[in-house]
């Protein structure tokens, strides 16, 4: 999952956030609170299985909520809100999002090797 990386995209409208999985096979549109409004799943993502697919969608919803919080923090900062106000609101930072993305990458279900054996050949 990623909010701002080369292989995914995020956009923030006035009241929704769109986030895509790293593979681009799952797209979730949420409210700024992270509630899903729309979910698009490409057929290839169905191979993840029910549990992994649900976990990916929930993770994307959480990520979208963080992205919205970061944008709000930026808007408040630009408007002159003090650090104490921002701390009291407990809005996420870009570092918080980076930590979540790192954790998601570390726990992602990726093959140990992309190589596969060819049967009957040596």
Residue pairs with C-beta under 8 A, 6 or more apart in sequence:
1 8
1 19
1 21
1 22
1 56
1 59
1 60
1 63
1 100
1 101
1 104
2 8
2 10
2 20
2 22
2 63
2 101
3 10
3 19
3 63
3 66
3 67
3 97
3 101
4 10
5 22
5 101
7 22
7 23
7 24
8 19
8 20
8 21
8 22
8 24
9 18
9 20
10 17
10 18
10 19
10 20
10 64
10 67
11 17
11 18
12 67
12 68
12 71
15 31
15 32
16 29
16 30
16 31
16 32
16 37
17 29
17 30
17 31
17 32
17 64
17 65
17 67
17 68
18 27
18 28
18 29
18 64
19 27
19 28
19 30
19 60
19 63
19 64
19 67
20 26
20 27
20 28
20 60
21 27
21 45
21 56
21 60
22 108
23 44
23 45
24 42
25 41
25 42
25 44
25 45
26 39
26 40
26 41
26 42
26 45
26 53
26 56
26 57
26 60
27 38
27 39
27 40
28 36
28 38
28 39
28 40
28 57
28 60
28 61
28 64
29 36
29 37
29 38
29 39
29 64
30 36
30 37
30 60
30 61
30 64
30 65
30 68
31 37
32 65
32 68
32 69
32 72
33 65
33 68
34 61
34 62
34 64
34 65
34 68
35 61
36 57
36 61
39 57
41 53
45 53
45 56
46 53
48 56
48 109
52 109
59 104
62 100
63 97
63 100
63 101
66 92
66 96
66 97
66 100
67 97
69 91
69 92
70 91
70 92
70 93
70 94
70 96
70 97
72 91
73 86
73 89
73 91
73 92
73 93
76 85
76 86
76 89
76 91
77 86
